[in-house]
Amino acid sequence: MAIEVTDSNFEEVVLKSDKPVLIDFWAEWCGPCRMVGPIVEEMSGEYDGKAVIGKLNVDENPEVTVKYGIRSIPALLYFKNGEVVDRQVGAVPKSALAQKLDAQL
């Protein structure tokens, strides 16, 4: 299951991770987010132990959302060694998300 990432645990979960990280920035009211959500959950099981996969609700966590300039959701940011190395905005197939994450492994 994807980790719930918040303003308070972001640094620990994402920035200090020794594995690549994929964070899904989403909101309850966002239709495309509901399409991507199950894909992110599925990937969290498939990449268990290889990468950290989390979800951050933009309505409940404004600090991180503003810091990374999230204006359109779903926005999926890929982190490695605490830095954003790639991003994907909008609903895309699982293969597109996996390809970007595989490139960080």
N, C-alpha and C positions, 0 to 999 in steps of 0.2 A: 504494500500500500504506500502511496506517495506520502511524504512527510508534510505536515502542515507547517509552513514557514511563515513567520511573523516578523514585525519590526524588531521585537525583542530577541528572537533567536536567529535572525538572519546571519549575523557575523559568525556565530558558532557553527551553524549548519552549512552555510554556503562559503563564506570567505576563508574559513579555516579548514575546509575539507581537503583531504589528501587525494581525493578522487574527483573526476569531472562531475559537474553538477548541472542539472537541467531544472530550471524553475519555470512553472506555468503561472503567469500572472493572469488572473481571471476574476469574474464577478458573477454572482447569482443570476443577475438579470440579463446576462450576455448569452444570446443564442449560440453563436459559434463556439463560445467557451464550453457549452454543454456538449458540443460535438467532439471537442478535443479532450475533454476531461477523462472519458473512458480509455482513450488511447494512452494518455499519460499514466493512468492507473495500471494498465496492462504492461507498459514499459517498465514501471517501477519493479514489477515482479521479475521481468526478463533480465534487467540489469542489476538485480540485487547482488551486492558485493563488488560490482564493477564500477558503478556510478551512483550518485545520490540524485534522487528525483523527488521534487517537492512542488507544492502548490501554494501560491500566495494570493490571498483575497485582497484585491486592490482597494475595496471600500473600507476594509478593516485595518489596513496597513499602509497609511499614506506616506510615511517617511521613506521607505524603500521604493515605493512606486514613483515618488517624485525624484529621488536620487538617481534612478536609472532612466528617467525621462519616458516613462510608460504613458502613452497617450491613446494607443489603440490596443484593444484586447480581443482575443487572447494574444498575449506576447510571451514567447518562450525564449528565455535567455540561457545561454550555455556559458558556464564559468569553468575556468581551469586556473589553479593557483590563485584564487581570489579575484581574477580578472574576467571581464566579459570577453569571450573569444568568438561568439557567434550569436545570432538571434534570428527568430522566425516570428513574423507577425501574421495573424490570421489563421484560419482553419486550413490545415494541410493534411495529406495522408500520413499514416504512421511511418511509411517508408522514408518520407522526407525528414521527419524528426529523428528517426533512428540513424539515418545516414550522417546527419550532423553530429549526433552524439558519438557514433562509432569513430568519427574523425578525431575525437578528443581522447579516446582510450589508448 
